[in-house]
Structure formats: structure tokens, C-alpha cells
Amino acid sequence: MQKWSEVTREERFFTAMLFQAVMKDPGPMTDILRSTFGFSEGVRIVDVGYEVCYFRDAWLVRLIQNRQSSLEHQTFDLVFWLSDGSMVIVEAKAQQAFDTKQVQKLKDARPILLKERCAKEVLLLGLHSSNYHPTTASSGFDKCLAWNDLVQAGIYPTMAAHFSRADSIYRQ
């Protein structure tokens, strides 16, 4: 019988693998974020969230003052909070392309997060298959990375097979 990790096409599975790796050791992902966004050497990941329903949960504990009903169910695949006060929101895809409406909701969230002082800077990162070629400008993201970029960088070698699979299944 095949392992589920060899069958699934669900990006949440692959994103969960990345989340687990970063939780154990944020250093390698910190390095990727530094090189991708040009953060200074001292910036590091101080917290990470998976499947973050930010507006719902932050409002409940009063991290934000204004309830955002239209974004209450908006879920961020991964969120990295950085030591310099920045927040990187990751939207991940494996077997499919980015959804324009979904990306627009991410873009709509940014000014609210800034106004609510949730971060000094909010950056949007698209994570996708290297067989899919969105441009940063047309995708709506500040930067994009492919799953294969993580493999090529040699980070989290125990997860390399998962990241390679996420990279290879586009349009399957």
C-alpha cells in the first residue's frame, strides 16, 4: 500500500510539513526569508502559525480593536512573525494555480493588519510548483518561491521528498 504522502495532492499536507520543520528549527527558513526579502542578518523568525484564522482569533483576544466580519474566516496558510516586527503571510499551492479572489483577500488584509498595528510590515509570499510560472506583479504577491527552491537550498533535508512531491504535482 502506498503511503498517503505519496498520494495526496493537498497543499495543506505539504504546508503542514513545512510548518513542522520550521517549528523544530526556524533557522533555515529564516535564511530563505532573509535572501528573498532582503532582511538584515539579525532578523529571525520568532513565531510561526499554520492555518491561521487571524482576524477571528486576534479579535477574540483583543489583539485587534475592530472586528473584520468580511475577513473573519480568512485563513492564512502560514504566517511568520519576525524579530523586526514584520509579518510574512504565505499562500501555498501544489497541484493548482493561485486563485485570484483568494489572493485579493490577502491583499485586502494587509492594510487592515497595518492599521491595527499587528506588524510594522506585512509581506505576501506565494509558494508554488516550479512548473507554474506566476509573475510577482500579476500574482499580487511581494515575492514568490517554488517548493523546489526549498529543496535546492538544502533546507530541511528530512522534508525534501515532501517538498519535491509538492513541486512535481502541478495540474495532476
C-alpha positions as CSV (number, residue, x, y, z in Angstrom):
1,M,0.0,0.0,0.0
2,Q,1.3,3.5,-0.9
3,K,1.9,6.0,1.8
4,W,-0.5,8.9,2.0
5,S,2.4,11.3,1.5
6,E,2.9,9.7,-1.9
7,V,-0.8,10.0,-2.9
8,T,-2.1,13.4,-1.5
9,R,-2.2,16.4,-3.7
10,E,-3.5,18.7,-0.9
11,E,-1.3,21.7,-0.3
12,R,-2.2,21.7,3.4
13,F,-0.3,18.5,3.8
14,F,2.9,20.0,2.3
15,T,2.4,23.2,4.2
16,A,2.0,21.3,7.4
17,M,5.3,19.5,6.7
18,L,7.0,22.9,6.3
19,F,5.3,24.2,9.5
20,Q,6.6,21.2,11.5
21,A,10.1,21.7,10.1
22,V,10.1,25.5,11.0
23,M,8.8,24.8,14.4
24,K,11.7,22.5,15.1
25,D,14.3,24.8,13.6
26,P,13.4,28.2,12.3
27,G,16.9,29.0,11.2
28,P,16.8,27.6,7.6
29,M,13.5,29.2,6.8
30,T,14.8,32.4,8.3
31,D,17.7,32.3,5.9
32,I,15.3,31.8,2.9
33,L,13.2,34.8,4.0
34,R,16.3,36.9,4.5
35,S,17.5,36.2,1.0
36,T,14.1,36.5,-0.6
37,F,13.1,39.8,1.1
38,G,16.5,41.3,1.8
39,F,16.1,41.3,5.6
40,S,19.2,42.1,7.6
41,E,21.3,39.4,9.2
42,G,19.9,39.9,12.7
43,V,16.2,39.3,11.7
44,R,14.9,35.9,12.7
45,I,11.6,34.1,12.9
46,V,10.1,34.5,16.4
47,D,6.8,32.7,15.8
48,V,5.1,30.7,13.1
49,G,1.4,29.9,12.6
50,Y,-0.3,27.3,10.4
51,E,-3.8,27.7,9.0
52,V,-4.1,31.0,10.9
53,C,-7.6,32.4,11.1
54,Y,-6.0,35.7,12.3
55,F,-8.9,38.1,12.2
56,R,-11.3,35.8,14.1
57,D,-8.8,34.8,16.8
58,A,-7.0,38.1,17.2
59,W,-10.3,40.0,17.7
60,L,-11.4,37.4,20.3
61,V,-8.3,38.1,22.5
62,R,-8.3,41.9,21.6
63,L,-5.1,41.9,19.5
64,I,-7.1,43.9,17.1
65,Q,-9.7,46.5,18.1
66,N,-12.0,46.3,15.1
67,R,-13.9,43.2,14.2
68,Q,-13.4,42.3,10.5
69,S,-16.5,40.4,9.6
70,S,-15.7,40.2,5.9
71,L,-12.3,38.6,6.7
72,E,-13.2,36.7,9.8
73,H,-12.9,33.4,8.1
74,Q,-9.9,34.3,6.0
75,T,-7.2,31.7,6.7
76,F,-3.5,32.2,6.1
77,D,-1.7,29.0,5.2
78,L,1.5,30.0,7.1
79,V,2.5,33.1,9.0
80,F,6.0,34.0,10.0
81,W,6.4,36.7,12.6
82,L,9.9,38.2,12.5
83,S,12.0,39.9,15.2
84,D,12.0,43.2,13.3
85,G,8.2,43.4,13.6
86,S,7.5,42.2,10.1
87,M,4.8,39.6,9.3
88,V,5.2,37.3,6.3
89,I,1.9,35.6,5.1
90,V,2.4,32.6,2.9
91,E,-0.2,31.3,0.4
92,A,0.8,27.9,-0.7
93,K,-0.3,25.8,-3.7
94,A,0.9,22.5,-5.0
95,Q,-1.2,20.9,-7.8
96,Q,-3.1,24.1,-8.7
97,A,-2.6,27.8,-9.5
98,F,-3.3,30.7,-7.2
99,D,-6.9,31.8,-7.1
100,T,-7.3,35.5,-7.9
101,K,-10.1,36.1,-5.4
102,Q,-8.1,34.4,-2.6
103,V,-5.0,36.5,-3.4
104,Q,-7.2,39.6,-3.4
105,K,-8.4,38.8,0.1
106,L,-4.8,38.6,1.2
107,K,-4.1,42.0,-0.3
108,D,-7.2,43.3,1.4
109,A,-6.0,42.0,4.7
110,R,-2.6,43.9,4.5
111,P,-3.8,47.5,5.1
112,I,-6.0,46.3,8.0
113,L,-3.2,44.5,9.6
114,L,-1.0,47.6,9.3
115,K,-3.8,49.9,10.6
116,E,-4.4,47.6,13.6
117,R,-0.6,47.7,14.2
118,C,-0.3,43.9,14.0
119,A,3.0,44.3,12.3
120,K,5.3,47.1,11.1
121,E,5.3,45.5,7.6
122,V,3.2,42.8,6.1
123,L,4.7,40.8,3.2
124,L,2.9,38.3,1.0
125,L,4.8,35.3,-0.2
126,G,3.4,32.8,-2.8
127,L,4.7,29.3,-2.5
128,H,4.0,27.1,-5.6
129,S,5.3,24.5,-8.0
130,S,8.2,25.4,-10.2
131,N,6.1,24.1,-13.1
132,Y,3.7,27.0,-12.5
133,H,5.0,30.5,-13.5
134,P,3.2,33.4,-12.0
135,T,4.9,36.7,-12.2
136,T,5.2,38.6,-8.9
137,A,3.4,41.6,-10.4
138,S,0.5,39.7,-11.9
139,S,0.2,37.3,-8.9
140,G,-0.3,40.0,-6.3
141,F,2.5,38.7,-4.1
142,D,5.5,40.6,-3.0
143,K,7.7,37.6,-3.8
144,C,7.1,34.0,-4.9
145,L,9.1,30.9,-4.2
146,A,8.8,27.4,-5.6
147,W,8.7,24.3,-3.5
148,N,11.8,23.2,-5.4
149,D,13.6,26.3,-4.2
150,L,13.4,24.9,-0.7
151,V,14.8,21.6,-2.0
152,Q,17.6,23.2,-3.9
153,A,18.5,25.3,-0.9
154,G,19.1,22.1,1.0
155,I,16.9,23.2,3.9
156,Y,15.1,20.6,6.0
157,P,16.5,17.5,4.2
158,T,14.1,15.2,6.0
159,M,11.3,17.1,4.3
160,A,12.9,17.2,0.8
161,A,10.8,14.3,-0.5
162,H,7.6,16.0,0.5
163,F,8.7,19.4,-1.0
164,S,9.8,17.7,-4.2
165,R,6.4,16.0,-4.4
166,A,4.6,19.3,-3.8
167,D,6.7,20.8,-6.6
168,S,6.1,17.9,-9.1
169,I,2.3,17.5,-8.9
170,Y,1.1,20.7,-10.5
171,R,-2.0,20.1,-12.7
172,Q,-2.3,16.5,-11.7
